[in-house]
Amino acid sequence: MAEAGQRSRLFGTDGVRGVAGHELTADLALTLSAAAAAVLGPGPATAAARPVAVVGRDPRVSGEFLEAAVVAGLASAGVDVLRLGVIPTPGVAYLTGALDAAFGVVISASHNPAADNGIKFFGRGGVKLPDATEDAIEAHLAAKAPVTGEFGRISDAAAEHERYLDHLLATLPDQPQPPLAGLRVVADCAHGAAYRLAPQALRRAGAEVITIGAEPDGLNINEGCGSTALGALSAAVVEHGADAGIAYDGDADRCLAVDADGQPLDGDQILTVLATGMKEAGRLAGDAVVVTVMSNQGFHLAMRDAGIAVIETPVGDKHVSAAMRDGGYALGGEQSGHIIMLEHATTGDGVLTSLQLLAAVNRHGVPMAAAAKMMPKYPQVLVNVPGDASRLGPETDAAVRRAEAQLGGDGRILVRPSGTEPKIRLMIQARDAALAERVIGQLAEEVRRALAGQ
């Protein structure tokens, strides 16, 4: 992210992000929030009915000053603010709807390092904003319209965490009761937003819970832990003889899992378990699931065998969510662990996903390893190449065609810009892992040369 005048669009794949204090400043947070209030509020504020916004954050140290700036921007624009404090992103989304707020604001950079931060908005009902609404906020920001009218009031609403926790537990089946009874689970909270709430939810659902990554100091979020670094979780599961492990990211809108041997399950494997279970229960709308172009070929095979249609979208859970709402589908998600269950949530919810996954495994009396084997997983290799994707041209298209020829039609290749970092993401899937490694190495080198102008 850069300042508004330095790029064509301020909003990226998931809100506005940047290095806190440099690209994402207190001044930008304040003025961006005031602009959002003008667009997302229901109309001119009046003393009798000012719009209400809920604001939450993750525990990274920059969240404190950015929260203060966001709250100031909203209140200066005549919005009453319910300050939730440290809470998972999906908790803000849920409470936006449950409290009938005009919109919600999250201050988080999700799985990014502690130096980064971000600001994300949810519209009424807790839904992610369409691009057109984000563009309207940017236009209002660029216009530098003066803030007039009555100021909003600011209230501490941390007690509303309990409402969100009650909602999560209410999504679980009545039988067995409690639904996670008998399971020993390690929860890696990534020193992030779910460090209190996730263990509470798992314990109230009946699991014996061992926590790691649950001591945030503002600087250690996502550092060698959480869903982007499963090694610590795998080791802890084996050490404690646990049945499974769950890893959240910094804002807990995603989760991944490991089995009793410490072997990982990605979002595609989790979706396989949930989709087949929902189909058996008659709750999978349209007998279809929505995923992105990053989904594993093995997932497509598993869904075909289960009689479940697969709808693909561009990368980004906002695209998955939009396709789900447009098509009336109940389940969708990403390989990264963003799982959306529209029956219960408007956005990806890592704690909800972990509860549903563990309940499904426990209900069927099978180990997590058996659940993982429901999907034949194609080897997949990912490489990030630093650089600006706009500098790539026809030579890169030709390189991709050469790579596809080497795969012989048995695999898939994806080249796309990151929506959150100045990087180009390369992905190759193939039945042969050695072939995938060799081909992506060659492709990455050609992309680097193209960026260098060689």
Summary of the structure (lengths in Angstrom):
residues: 454
radius of gyration: 21.9
end to end distance: 27.0
largest distance: 67.2
contacts: 1723
relative contact order: 0.11
helix: 41%
strand: 22%
